[in-house]
Amino acid sequence: MGQTPSRSYFDGNGATPYQPQGRAVDRGSWKVDKTNHQSCSRWQRSAWHCYDLYRDGDTIIWSIPGTATRHTSALLEGKRL
């Protein structure tokens, strides 16, 4: 997410590799925060971060709670990185 193009995959077992363009894959985990209805992710080099998610067709909008910051991503069919 952010300004650098990247790819990620959200496996059904809670694994999520993340790869910013031109960099190595960072392995992580994801979970659903049922209390706040948010998607949360954590990678090797970071703490847990939670987002409100919205879908518009094949576009996913990641909203950082309490801010006006939004990131968009394309939802694609595919396999792990």
C-alpha positions in Angstrom: 0.0 0.0 0.0 1.0 3.6 -0.3 2.9 5.2 -3.1 5.1 2.2 -4.1 3.3 -0.3 -6.3 3.1 -3.6 -4.4 1.5 -7.1 -4.4 0.1 -9.1 -1.6 -1.8 -12.3 -1.1 -4.2 -13.1 1.8 -4.2 -16.9 2.3 -7.1 -18.5 4.1 -4.8 -19.8 6.9 -3.8 -16.2 7.9 -0.5 -15.9 6.0 0.1 -12.8 3.9 3.2 -12.2 1.9 3.7 -8.6 0.8 6.1 -7.4 -2.0 6.8 -3.8 -2.8 8.0 -3.4 -6.4 11.7 -3.9 -6.6 12.1 -5.4 -3.1 12.1 -8.8 -1.5 8.9 -10.5 -0.2 8.1 -9.7 3.4 6.2 -12.5 5.1 3.3 -11.6 7.4 0.0 -12.5 9.0 -3.5 -11.2 8.7 -6.6 -11.5 10.9 -10.1 -10.0 11.3 -10.7 -7.8 14.3 -14.3 -8.8 15.0 -14.9 -6.2 17.7 -14.0 -3.2 15.4 -14.9 -5.0 12.1 -11.5 -4.3 10.6 -8.8 -6.2 8.6 -5.5 -6.3 10.4 -2.1 -7.2 9.0 1.5 -7.6 10.4 4.7 -8.2 8.5 8.2 -9.2 9.8 9.3 -5.5 9.9 6.1 -4.0 11.4 3.5 -4.1 14.1 -0.2 -4.9 13.6 -2.1 -2.3 11.5 -5.8 -2.4 11.2 -7.9 -0.9 8.4 -11.6 -0.4 7.4 -12.1 -2.1 4.0 -14.6 -1.1 1.3 -15.1 -2.7 -2.0 -16.2 -1.1 -5.2 -16.3 -3.8 -7.9 -12.7 -5.1 -8.2 -11.3 -2.1 -6.2 -10.5 -2.5 -2.5 -10.3 0.7 -0.5 -8.1 0.5 2.6 -9.1 3.2 5.1 -6.9 4.1 8.1 -9.3 4.5 11.0 -9.5 8.0 12.5 -7.8 9.6 9.4 -8.8 10.7 5.9 -6.0 8.4 4.5 -7.2 6.0 1.9 -5.3 3.6 -0.3 -6.8 1.7 -3.3 -5.8 -1.7 -4.7 -7.0 -3.9 -7.4 -8.6 -7.2 -6.5 -7.1 -9.9 -8.8 -7.4 -13.7 -9.1 -4.2 -15.4 -8.4 -1.9 -17.5 -6.3 0.8 -16.7 -3.7 3.6 -14.5 -4.5 
